[in-house]
């Protein structure tokens, strides 16, 4: 009896996880055509940096990282991604690069900060 109940419970959980609930349909062609991404890469001879990045006028996200560091940021056509790397070490330099999924690269480097601005998919 106990094993039958356990098997029934496992079957019910498995079926529930396979059911709909979410919208798994692919995006419309118009929406898919407007999607892109950009990769932020921070590197340099410094070992630590504070990275601040934002899309358009959204509040910036700040993270303290060990270099090298990368992040893929989803974007929509027309959006602008801005990023700044601030050297947290007493020595060395930082460099910052944004590479767009549809082309385009911007770079900057400096001993204390590096700032880049990337406009998506123009």
FIKOLZA-1660 file (N, C-alpha, C; in steps of 0.1 Angstrom, whole numbers, plus 5000, padded with zeros to 4 digits):
% residues 122
   i   px   py   pz ch aa at
   1 5008 4988 5000  A  X  N
   1 5000 5000 5000  A  X CA
   1 5009 5013 5000  A  X  C
   2 5019 5013 5009  A  X  N
   2 5028 5024 5010  A  X CA
   2 5035 5027 4997  A  X  C
   3 5040 5016 4991  A  X  N
   3 5048 5018 4978  A  X CA
   3 5039 5022 4967  A  X  C
   4 5026 5018 4967  A  X  N
   4 5016 5022 4957  A  X CA
   4 5013 5037 4958  A  X  C
   5 5012 5041 4971  A  X  N
   5 5009 5055 4973  A  X CA
   5 5021 5064 4969  A  X  C
   6 5033 5059 4972  A  X  N
   6 5046 5066 4968  A  X CA
   6 5047 5067 4953  A  X  C
   7 5044 5056 4946  A  X  N
   7 5044 5056 4932  A  X CA
   7 5034 5066 4926  A  X  C
   8 5022 5066 4931  A  X  N
   8 5012 5075 4927  A  X CA
   8 5016 5090 4929  A  X  C
   9 5022 5093 4940  A  X  N
   9 5027 5106 4943  A  X CA
   9 5038 5110 4933  A  X  C
  10 5047 5102 4930  A  X  N
  10 5058 5105 4921  A  X CA
  10 5052 5107 4907  A  X  C
  11 5042 5099 4903  A  X  N
  11 5036 5100 4890  A  X CA
  11 5028 5114 4889  A  X  C
  12 5021 5117 4900  A  X  N
  12 5014 5130 4900  A  X CA
  12 5024 5142 4899  A  X  C
  13 5035 5141 4906  A  X  N
  13 5044 5152 4906  A  X CA
  13 5051 5153 4892  A  X  C
  14 5054 5142 4886  A  X  N
  14 5060 5142 4872  A  X CA
  14 5050 5148 4862  A  X  C
  15 5037 5144 4863  A  X  N
  15 5028 5149 4853  A  X CA
  15 5025 5164 4856  A  X  C
  16 5025 5168 4868  A  X  N
  16 5023 5183 4871  A  X CA
  16 5034 5191 4866  A  X  C
  17 5046 5186 4866  A  X  N
  17 5058 5194 4861  A  X CA
  17 5058 5195 4846  A  X  C
  18 5051 5185 4839  A  X  N
  18 5051 5185 4825  A  X CA
  18 5039 5194 4819  A  X  C
  19 5030 5197 4827  A  X  N
  19 5018 5204 4823  A  X CA
  19 5021 5219 4819  A  X  C
  20 5012 5225 4812  A  X  N
  20 5014 5239 4807  A  X CA
  20 5017 5249 4818  A  X  C
  21 5009 5258 4821  A  X  N
  21 5011 5268 4831  A  X CA
  21 5019 5280 4826  A  X  C
  22 5029 5278 4819  A  X  N
  22 5037 5289 4813  A  X CA
  22 5035 5291 4799  A  X  C
  23 5040 5302 4793  A  X  N
  23 5039 5304 4779  A  X CA
  23 5052 5300 4773  A  X  C
  24 5052 5288 4767  A  X  N
  24 5065 5283 4762  A  X CA
  24 5066 5286 4747  A  X  C
  25 5057 5294 4741  A  X  N
  25 5057 5296 4727  A  X CA
  25 5068 5306 4724  A  X  C
  26 5074 5304 4712  A  X  N
  26 5086 5313 4708  A  X CA
  26 5081 5327 4707  A  X  C
  27 5090 5337 4708  A  X  N
  27 5085 5351 4707  A  X CA
  27 5081 5354 4692  A  X  C
  28 5073 5364 4691  A  X  N
  28 5069 5368 4677  A  X CA
  28 5081 5372 4669  A  X  C
  29 5080 5371 4656  A  X  N
  29 5092 5376 4648  A  X CA
  29 5096 5390 4651  A  X  C
  30 5086 5399 4653  A  X  N
  30 5089 5413 4656  A  X CA
  30 5097 5414 4669  A  X  C
  31 5092 5407 4680  A  X  N
  31 5099 5408 4692  A  X CA
  31 5113 5402 4691  A  X  C
  32 5114 5390 4685  A  X  N
  32 5127 5384 4683  A  X CA
  32 5137 5393 4675  A  X  C
  33 5132 5400 4665  A  X  N
  33 5140 5409 4657  A  X CA
  33 5146 5421 4666  A  X  C
  34 5139 5424 4676  A  X  N
  34 5143 5436 4685  A  X CA
  34 5152 5432 4696  A  X  C
  35 5155 5419 4698  A  X  N
  35 5163 5414 4709  A  X CA
  35 5178 5413 4705  A  X  C
  36 5186 5416 4714  A  X  N
  36 5201 5415 4712  A  X CA
  36 5207 5414 4725  A  X  C
  37 5220 5414 4726  A  X  N
  37 5227 5414 4738  A  X CA
  37 5241 5420 4736  A  X  C
  38 5247 5423 4748  A  X  N
  38 5261 5429 4747  A  X CA
  38 5269 5422 4758  A  X  C
  39 5281 5420 4756  A  X  N
  39 5290 5414 4766  A  X CA
  39 5299 5424 4771  A  X  C
  40 5298 5426 4785  A  X  N
  40 5308 5436 4791  A  X CA
  40 5319 5427 4796  A  X  C
  41 5332 5431 4793  A  X  N
  41 5344 5425 4797  A  X CA
  41 5353 5435 4804  A  X  C
  42 5356 5431 4817  A  X  N
  42 5366 5440 4824  A  X CA
  42 5378 5432 4827  A  X  C
  43 5390 5438 4825  A  X  N
  43 5403 5431 4826  A  X CA
  43 5413 5442 4831  A  X  C
  44 5425 5438 4830  A  X  N
  44 5436 5448 4833  A  X CA
  44 5446 5442 4842  A  X  C
  45 5456 5450 4846  A  X  N
  45 5467 5445 4855  A  X CA
  45 5462 5446 4869  A  X  C
  46 5452 5453 4872  A  X  N
  46 5446 5453 4886  A  X CA
  46 5439 5440 4888  A  X  C
  47 5437 5436 4900  A  X  N
  47 5431 5423 4903  A  X CA
  47 5416 5425 4908  A  X  C
  48 5413 5437 4912  A  X  N
  48 5399 5439 4917  A  X CA
  48 5394 5452 4911  A  X  C
  49 5380 5452 4909  A  X  N
  49 5374 5464 4904  A  X CA
  49 5360 5464 4908  A  X  C
  50 5354 5477 4909  A  X  N
  50 5340 5479 4911  A  X CA
  50 5334 5481 4897  A  X  C
  51 5325 5473 4893  A  X  N
  51 5318 5475 4880  A  X CA
  51 5304 5481 4882  A  X  C
  52 5301 5491 4875  A  X  N
  52 5288 5497 4875  A  X CA
  52 5283 5497 4861  A  X  C
  53 5270 5492 4859  A  X  N
  53 5265 5492 4846  A  X CA
  53 5250 5494 4846  A  X  C
  54 5245 5500 4836  A  X  N
  54 5230 5503 4835  A  X CA
  54 5226 5504 4820  A  X  C
  55 5213 5500 4818  A  X  N
  55 5207 5502 4805  A  X CA
  55 5198 5514 4806  A  X  C
  56 5200 5523 4796  A  X  N
  56 5193 5535 4795  A  X CA
  56 5193 5543 4808  A  X  C
  57 5182 5546 4814  A  X  N
  57 5182 5555 4826  A  X CA
  57 5179 5546 4838  A  X  C
  58 5179 5533 4837  A  X  N
  58 5177 5524 4849  A  X CA
  58 5188 5527 4859  A  X  C
  59 5184 5524 4872  A  X  N
  59 5194 5525 4883  A  X CA
  59 5206 5516 4880  A  X  C
  60 5218 5521 4882  A  X  N
  60 5229 5512 4879  A  X CA
  60 5231 5500 4889  A  X  C
  61 5236 5490 4884  A  X  N
  61 5239 5478 4892  A  X CA
  61 5254 5479 4895  A  X  C
  62 5258 5477 4907  A  X  N
  62 5272 5478 4911  A  X CA
  62 5277 5464 4917  A  X  C
  63 5288 5459 4913  A  X  N
  63 5294 5447 4918  A  X CA
  63 5309 5449 4920  A  X  C
  64 5314 5443 4930  A  X  N
  64 5329 5443 4932  A  X CA
  64 5333 5429 4927  A  X  C
  65 5343 5429 4918  A  X  N
  65 5347 5417 4911  A  X CA
  65 5362 5415 4911  A  X  C
  66 5366 5402 4909  A  X  N
  66 5380 5399 4906  A  X CA
  66 5381 5399 4891  A  X  C
  67 5392 5405 4886  A  X  N
  67 5394 5406 4872  A  X CA
  67 5402 5393 4867  A  X  C
  68 5399 5388 4855  A  X  N
  68 5390 5393 4845  A  X CA
  68 5376 5389 4849  A  X  C
  69 5366 5397 4843  A  X  N
  69 5352 5395 4846  A  X CA
  69 5344 5397 4833  A  X  C
  70 5333 5390 4831  A  X  N
  70 5324 5392 4820  A  X CA
  70 5310 5390 4824  A  X  C
  71 5301 5397 4817  A  X  N
  71 5286 5396 4819  A  X CA
  71 5279 5398 4805  A  X  C
  72 5269 5390 4803  A  X  N
  72 5261 5392 4791  A  X CA
  72 5248 5399 4795  A  X  C
  73 5246 5410 4789  A  X  N
  73 5234 5419 4792  A  X CA
  73 5224 5419 4781  A  X  C
  74 5212 5414 4783  A  X  N
  74 5202 5414 4772  A  X CA
  74 5198 5429 4769  A  X  C
  75 5196 5432 4756  A  X  N
  75 5192 5445 4752  A  X CA
  75 5181 5444 4742  A  X  C
  76 5175 5455 4740  A  X  N
  76 5165 5457 4729  A  X CA
  76 5170 5468 4720  A  X  C
  77 5167 5467 4707  A  X  N
  77 5172 5477 4698  A  X CA
  77 5168 5491 4703  A  X  C
  78 5178 5500 4702  A  X  N
  78 5176 5514 4706  A  X CA
  78 5181 5516 4720  A  X  C
  79 5183 5506 4728  A  X  N
  79 5188 5508 4742  A  X CA
  79 5203 5511 4742  A  X  C
  80 5207 5518 4753  A  X  N
  80 5221 5521 4755  A  X CA
  80 5226 5515 4768  A  X  C
  81 5237 5508 4767  A  X  N
  81 5244 5502 4779  A  X CA
  81 5256 5510 4782  A  X  C
  82 5257 5515 4795  A  X  N
  82 5268 5522 4800  A  X CA
  82 5275 5514 4811  A  X  C
  83 5288 5514 4811  A  X  N
  83 5295 5506 4821  A  X CA
  83 5308 5514 4826  A  X  C
  84 5311 5513 4838  A  X  N
  84 5323 5519 4844  A  X CA
  84 5330 5509 4853  A  X  C
  85 5343 5508 4851  A  X  N
  85 5351 5499 4860  A  X CA
  85 5360 5508 4868  A  X  C
  86 5360 5507 4881  A  X  N
  86 5369 5515 4890  A  X CA
  86 5379 5505 4896  A  X  C
  87 5391 5509 4895  A  X  N
  87 5402 5501 4901  A  X CA
  87 5402 5501 4916  A  X  C
  88 5401 5490 4922  A  X  N
  88 5401 5489 4937  A  X CA
  88 5414 5486 4943  A  X  C
  89 5425 5484 4934  A  X  N
  89 5438 5481 4939  A  X CA
  89 5446 5494 4939  A  X  C
  90 5457 5494 4947  A  X  N
  90 5466 5506 4947  A  X CA
  90 5474 5507 4935  A  X  C
  91 5475 5497 4927  A  X  N
  91 5484 5497 4915  A  X CA
  91 5476 5490 4904  A  X  C
  92 5482 5491 4892  A  X  N
  92 5476 5485 4880  A  X CA
  92 5466 5494 4873  A  X  C
  93 5460 5488 4863  A  X  N
  93 5450 5495 4855  A  X CA
  93 5438 5486 4852  A  X  C
  94 5427 5493 4847  A  X  N
  94 5415 5485 4844  A  X CA
  94 5412 5488 4829  A  X  C
  95 5406 5479 4822  A  X  N
  95 5401 5481 4809  A  X CA
  95 5387 5475 4808  A  X  C
  96 5379 5481 4800  A  X  N
  96 5365 5478 4799  A  X CA
  96 5362 5477 4784  A  X  C
  97 5354 5467 4780  A  X  N
  97 5350 5465 4766  A  X CA
  97 5335 5461 4766  A  X  C
  98 5328 5466 4757  A  X  N
  98 5314 5461 4754  A  X CA
  98 5314 5456 4740  A  X  C
  99 5310 5444 4738  A  X  N
  99 5309 5438 4724  A  X CA
  99 5294 5435 4722  A  X  C
 100 5288 5440 4711  A  X  N
 100 5274 5438 4708  A  X CA
 100 5272 5425 4700  A  X  C
 101 5261 5418 4703  A  X  N
 101 5259 5405 4696  A  X CA
 101 5257 5407 4681  A  X  C
 102 5253 5419 4677  A  X  N
 102 5251 5422 4662  A  X CA
 102 5262 5431 4657  A  X  C
 103 5273 5431 4664  A  X  N
 103 5285 5439 4659  A  X CA
 103 5287 5451 4668  A  X  C
 104 5298 5456 4666  A  X  N
 104 5302 5469 4674  A  X CA
 104 5309 5465 4687  A  X  C
 105 5320 5473 4689  A  X  N
 105 5329 5471 4700  A  X CA
 105 5333 5485 4705  A  X  C
 106 5332 5487 4718  A  X  N
 106 5337 5500 4724  A  X CA
 106 5346 5496 4735  A  X  C
 107 5358 5503 4737  A  X  N
 107 5367 5500 4747  A  X CA
 107 5372 5512 4754  A  X  C
 108 5377 5511 4766  A  X  N
 108 5383 5522 4774  A  X CA
 108 5393 5515 4784  A  X  C
 109 5403 5523 4788  A  X  N
 109 5412 5518 4798  A  X CA
 109 5417 5530 4806  A  X  C
 110 5422 5527 4818  A  X  N
 110 5427 5538 4826  A  X CA
 110 5433 5532 4839  A  X  C
 111 5441 5541 4846  A  X  N
 111 5447 5536 4859  A  X CA
 111 5437 5536 4870  A  X  C
 112 5427 5545 4870  A  X  N
 112 5417 5545 4881  A  X CA
 112 5403 5541 4876  A  X  C
 113 5399 5546 4865  A  X  N
 113 5386 5542 4859  A  X CA
 113 5386 5541 4844  A  X  C
 114 5376 5533 4839  A  X  N
 114 5374 5532 4825  A  X CA
 114 5359 5532 4823  A  X  C
 115 5354 5540 4814  A  X  N
 115 5339 5541 4811  A  X CA
 115 5337 5538 4796  A  X  C
 116 5326 5531 4793  A  X  N
 116 5322 5528 4779  A  X CA
 116 5307 5530 4778  A  X  C
 117 5303 5534 4766  A  X  N
 117 5289 5535 4763  A  X CA
 117 5286 5529 4750  A  X  C
 118 5276 5520 4749  A  X  N
 118 5273 5512 4737  A  X CA
 118 5258 5514 4734  A  X  C
 119 5255 5518 4722  A  X  N
 119 5242 5519 4717  A  X CA
 119 5239 5507 4709  A  X  C
 120 5228 5500 4712  A  X  N
 120 5225 5487 4706  A  X CA
 120 5218 5488 4693  A  X  C
 121 5224 5481 4683  A  X  N
 121 5218 5477 4671  A  X CA
 121 5213 5488 4662  A  X  C
 122 5220 5499 4661  A  X  N
 122 5216 5510 4653  A  X CA
 122 5219 5507 4638  A  X  C
% end
